[in-house]
Amino acid sequence: MVSTCITSGPERAIMQSCCFLECWMLKFKKVSLLGWSDGGITALIAAAKHPSYIHKMVIWGANAYVTEEDEMIYQGIRDVSKWSEKIRKPLETLYGYDYFAKTCEKWVDGIKQFKHLPDGICRHLLPLVQCPTLIVHGEKDPMIPRFHADFIHEHVRGSRLHLMPEGKHNLHLRFAKEFNELAEDFLQ
């Protein structure tokens, strides 16, 4: 069960995702995880907390803590009306403008809270990850600076870091063929 004392959006979402994974893992002996952005954070937490269930993991666009630089980046995405139409429109169509805008604002407010925590989001859990881990990072990611991928790579024992020079935050969409081949090769 997810505690009702968790009020911030990202913290609640991470706990709910971990709870779901715990229930799901009851049906499978081992799973491999692929996680993008907050999903990458969730995968790191799940791998640290349930090492016997996680076979392999691929993450991209994830961070284990929040810095001043990150907070400035997050403030830049707070107002969805300033986003490019190409990115904004499909999300508005899917969720409706008001819900989408409020959710984005709440996400920014929630993620910033981790800046003040000594363990950040999941920094303290990284050494507990035991599964083979592939960290993919887009060198042109405007959301997650390279130092986050380097930090995760340094603190997840035996992890592999793959850099995509032209990749951005959505590298799995823009470079789907390359990303899918990379992930499939790693997960075999």
C-alpha positions, -999 to +999 in steps of 0.1 A: +000+000+000+011+035-007+012+058+024-012+087+023+014+109+039+032+112+006+019+144-009+043+155-036+036+143-072+069+127-080+073+111-046+038+096-047+043+084-083+075+067-075+060+050-045+030+039-065+052+026-093+073+006-068+042-008-051+029-019-086+063-035-093+062-053-060+028-068-068+037-076-104+069-094-093+048-118-073+039-134-107+074-135-122+106-149-109+128-123-126+122-093-148+142-068-168+134-032-165+135-003-190+130+031-175+129+066-191+132+098-170+111+093-138+106+057-150+144+053-149+144+066-113+117+041-105+137+013-121+168+022-100+147+022-068+131-011-077+165-027-086+180-015-053+151-026-031+144-059-049+178-071-063+167-108-065+139-099-089+157-078-114+176-096-141+189-065-161+180-029-164+182-002-191+177+034-180+179+068-198+171+104-189+172+096-152+188+114-122+195+104-086+194+139-071+185+174-079+209+204-082+205+242-086+211+237-124+183+211-125+159+234-106+165+261-133+158+236-160+126+225-143+115+261-139+119+264-177+093+237-183+068+248-156+047+269-180+035+245-207+022+274-228+059+281-236+066+246-249+069+240-286+035+231-302+050+198-315+056+186-280+028+203-262-002+196-285-003+158-282-002+160-244-029+187-244-051+165-266-045+135-244-050+151-210-067+184-217-049+217-212-059+225-176-050+190-163-017+189-182-007+224-171-015+218-134+002+184-134+034+199-149+034+226-123+029+201-095+057+179-109+081+208-109+071+217-073+075+181-062+108+173-079+124+205-065+118+192-030+144+165-035+171+192-039+170+197-001+172+160+009+207+146+017+200+114-003+184+134-032+159+111-050+177+078-048+215+086-045+218+064-014+203+034-032+226+033-062+253+011-045+226-015-037+218-021-074+232-055-083+219-063-118+237-055-150+227-020-159+229+000-191+227+037-188+220+055-221+224+093-222+217+118-250+245+143-251+220+170-262+195+162-234+182+196-223+165+181-192+191+159-177+228+171-178+255+146-185+268+146-149+237+127-138+245+098-162+281+099-151+271+098-114+248+069-118+274+051-138+300+057-111+278+045-083+260+015-099+287-012-098+295-028-131+272-005-151+278+004-187+273+040-200+264+045-237+264+081-250+244+091-280+260+123-294+228+136-311+204+122-285+181+144-265+157+135-237+134+115-260+163+096-277+143+064-277+118+081-300+141+100-323+167+073-326+143+043-321+162+018-343+196+025-327+181+026-292+161-006-297+191-025-311+212-013-282+186-023-256+178-057-272+215-066-275+221-057-238+190-076-226+198-108-244 
